Amino acid sequence: MIRKRVVIIGSGFAGMTVARFLRDVDVILIDRTNHHVFQPLLYQVATAALSPSDIAWPLRTLFRAQPNVRVVMDDVLSIDRTARVVRLRDSAPIAFDSLIVAPGSRHAYFGHDEWEALAPGLKTMADAVHLRERMLLAFEVAERQRAETGTQNRLTFVIVGGGPTGVELAGSLIEIGRKAMGPDYPHLRLEDLSIVLVEAGPRVLPGFDPKLSAKALAVLESMGVTVKLNNPVSAVRSDGVMVGNEWVPSANVIWAAGNKASPLLNTLEAPQDSCGRVKVRPDLTIPDDPWIFVIGDAAHCLGRDGKPLPGIAPVAMKEGQYVAKVINEDLPPEQRPPFTYKDRGMLATIGRAQAVAQIGPFHASGVVAWTLWCIVHIFFLIGFRNRIRVMSEWIWYYLTFKPGARLLCEQPPHQHSASSTDPAHEKAVEDRPPLRRAA
Amino acid sequence: MIRKRVVIIGSGFAGMTVARFLRDVDVILIDRTNHHVFQPLLYQVATAALSPSDIAWPLRTLFRAQPNVRVVMDDVLSIDRTARVVRLRDSAPIAFDSLIVAPGSRHAYFGHDEWEALAPGLKTMADAVHLRERMLLAFEVAERQRAETGTQNRLTFVIVGGGPTGVELAGSLIEIGRKAMGPDYPHLRLEDLSIVLVEAGPRVLPGFDPKLSAKALAVLESMGVTVKLNNPVSAVRSDGVMVGNEWVPSANVIWAAGNKASPLLNTLEAPQDSCGRVKVRPDLTIPDDPWIFVIGDAAHCLGRDGKPLPGIAPVAMKEGQYVAKVINEDLPPEQRPPFTYKDRGMLATIGRAQAVAQIGPFHASGVVAWTLWCIVHIFFLIGFRNRIRVMSEWIWYYLTFKPGARLLCEQPPHQHSASSTDPAHEKAVEDRPPLRRAA
């Protein structure tokens, strides 16, 4: 008997969960990287609190014990529904009987894609390492300017987007900047550092209860973060952002607002929403194709309240389990129960011993929520080894304020700043070969 | 009283030791990276056994407790002895009363600098991460070719140079390839993998006693490494190397042969040897300039036997201590005792529980030497935290054969191989923007 071949695109929480639960079928798991990332802790890599290998795990090692899963590291260029194949950049096309599309999303720049280079986001490990390099280098440049000229160039980081990622980044950055990095940059003064969190809506953590949003705002401000609400960003330049009518000078803008689903979905020729997500049927398939599933961030799937489910890890994992069950039991479309998601609550951390939690009727903040956050995140980290590593890093950092992952390998090309106006110097710098950097 | 200003170029073992021992002077430590690397374990990062942050430590954190040390991350372009300043890429020139030049070395390609891109070396963290990416990607490519075509494309790694780095890389690669990575690449067969170690001279580890060289050779061969002695490499191409009269096809050549001191030394206008090292006086200074010292790999310093001291960490650290003492005591040239180095022995590891040790009359190999190697390397790792991390990584890996640092972030541009002859495809690949990669 020839076994059914299931192809999975993407090894995030959605795709990986499907692969782990599938039985008695041949699985091909395609990803453009060779690892699964524990995305909820990416911001800690971006702020140098954790190392990349603390929160990532090679796919091949994860699936060692499942010989029916084959891992392919490649870029999917398109999906051909008629020929029943996916086309890849380097490999030969791969045929499928059933396809699970879980390519995730990138940030949305609201029609201003040119902002991405100026205000990078945080979705992948490459993003996190890039942000870490920018942050470390910004401190080096500010220290140098202070030492040489004594001028009060403020070191300002602007974070656009007041959701969990933005709040976590803001809290983490001000903490690292003031407590951990302060002593290492003798010329910088603490008041030189400012962290600005910009949110277009009326409150931070808009997905949470308003009381918890207010609590988070109070904590952020007490930590020294400047929070600007009710104002969208209307312009991004290399030397700052326009927030409403106010110009905020900053060479370090980080984007944590909005999502845009992977452009690969366009090749599916299925209905999409304004974010590019595919509008799936109640069994998470696309219309007229009961064996092509779209899950995770890439899916527009309605919840019980009639609103699309949020693009978070618990939703992605539940969708993955549902799809694996449908395939394992070979259920024809008419026998599939609709996918349902029972809200398991939300957690967001803000800083040392500061977090908010909302689990059904249970709302909490401060140390209680933070402890819960630590437990949940350690619990869901894959693998005994990474749990131990991350826990020990957190304890070490909590006790010493010395984050361990602050490596810049070679000095990247000169950062543009308002003060560097010598074109000959700029040219000389640009002529340098691209540097290899690492972490 | 104005304190003397001491400028140190390079934060390797030599430069860092000087900085740690200097008292009552203002110190400026310049490096093009922001960290000190424990170079003897770099090969373990290159083979994905350790993470970069396990063996590197941010300079600013290292010198937190020494407020007289200022860290500058920049590239030194030249040394101006007349004006008593060093000139930097991004910063203003820095004046010195005393200068310690310890910029280290790169590999020597014996007049074939064009080989460097084809056969990269292993001197910095950036090198190690680059080699790791190449290795991981080579396995991915080989697995893909096997799965698609079934052809027996051997996966061959050639390591040029039979010194400690070459031997350690060869042993580590065959071990990782056969034991750890084998199970992860179901289509690859163990016999597909071959590791070739090339040495121009008559034996591996030429710095050791001939009996230990023979022992190391026997261990390497029993592990499955092909060792080719008595033959220099006469050509390097992207698809292989010419060793003597034999063509060895390989897309993965690693250079571990020869040293060439930093070109910065040319700006000192002091006598140099054929490797570019500065011929220092018995007090490690350059002729006619008793407050400019050259130490570490960059110095040609004669030992008791009349031969130049080897470019190894113990020599560099002893030189650093000597220079710090001369400056701390403000010794005029005529009162300085000549620098002397007492050989502390040599260690080289080959594989699991296999090493060689030579400490004066004491020679050892096997488990005894390996245990000694582990103890010495853990002992000299800076900082409690890194010691614990590396030890736990080693124990984990020893027990599980699952190395932890195998991350490839996005698929790098297509590797050139003998089989990819489609120019259109090549072009398409080259048109892609440079990928950000991380670890």
Interface residues (C-beta under 8 A of the other chain):
Chain A: R32 T33 N34 H35 S51 P52 S53 A56 P58 R60 T61 R64 P67 R70 V72 M73 D74 D75 R89 D90 S91 A92 T124 M125 A126 D127 A128 V129 H130 L136 E140 R144 A147 E148 M181 P183 D184 Y185 P186 R385 I388 R389 S392 W396 K402 G404 A405 R406 L407 L408 C409 E410 Q411 H414 V429 P434 L435 R436 R437 A438 A439
Chain B: R32 T33 N34 H35 S51 P52 S53 A56 P58 R60 T61 R64 P67 R70 V72 M73 D74 D75 R89 D90 S91 A92 T124 M125 A126 D127 A128 V129 H130 L136 E140 R144 A147 E148 P183 D184 Y185 P186 R385 I388 R389 S392 W396 K402 G404 A405 R406 L407 L408 C409 E410 Q411 H414 V429 P434 L435 R436 R437 A438 A439
